[in-house]
């Protein structure tokens, strides 16, 4: 089981919201989601977390025509099927 760290909170939220179905997203969209989830609007801290998640292969990085990058989330269940995620039965 993963520790309850900021990375775990972000990954669980992205899995719950099925962000992987949205396809490739710009960093600015993902940054806004991270800020909302963590209630932390420090851009440097959010960038460090994001780089750590990319290095740990939780995102696919793709270069587009404009020489910028887009990212696609890889769900935890596809990386490790034995990971138990919180059930969404009680969420409204």
N, C-alpha and C positions, 0 to 999 in steps of 0.2 A: 504494500500500500504506500502511496506517495504521501509525503509530509504535507501539511496544510500550509503551503507557501504561496506567495503571490503567483508563481508560475502555475501551480496546481489550480488555484482559483480561476485563473484566466483560461487554462485548458479545459476545465470542467464547464465553464460558461460557454466557451466556443462550441464544445460538443453538444451541450444542452440546446443551444440556439441553432445548431446545424449550419454553422458558418461555411463549412466545406461545400454545401450545396449552392452557395453564392458564387462559386468560381474564384477566379483570380481577382484580388482586391489591391488597391493602392495602400501604401503604408499609412497615409493620412486617415483612411477609413478604419484600419485596424487600431491605430493609435487612439482614435476617438472611443472605440469600444473598450480598449484597455483602461483609459482614463475613467470612463463611466463605471466599469466593474470595480476598479480599485479605489475609486473616489480620490484619486491622486492625479493632479494635473501638472506634475513636474515632468516636462518633456524629456529631460536628460535621463531620468529614472525609467520612464516608459521605453525610451530607445534602448537602454541597456537590457531591460527585460526582453524586448523584442529580439534583439541580436542574440541573446542567449537561447531563446526558443528556436530561432532559425538555425543556429549552430547545432542544436539538439535534434534537428530534423523533424520539427513539428510543423514546418511550413515548406512548401515547394517554392523556390525562387525562380522567376522567369523574367528575362529581359525583353522589353517590348521595342517597338520601332523607334520610339522617342528617346531611347537610351536610358530609360528609367526602369524600375523593377516593379513587378506585381507579385503578390504572394497568395498561395492557396493553402488553407489549413488542412493538415492531415489528422483525422480524428484519432483519439486515443485507442478506440476499439480496433482500428485497422492496424495500429502498431502492436498492440498487445491485447488480444481478445479476452484475456482473463481479468482485465481491469474492470472493477465494479464502479459504475457511475451512480450518483444519486438518482432516485426515481423521480419522475416528473408528475406523479400522481397528486401531490399536494400543492403543486404550483398552480397559480391562477393566471 
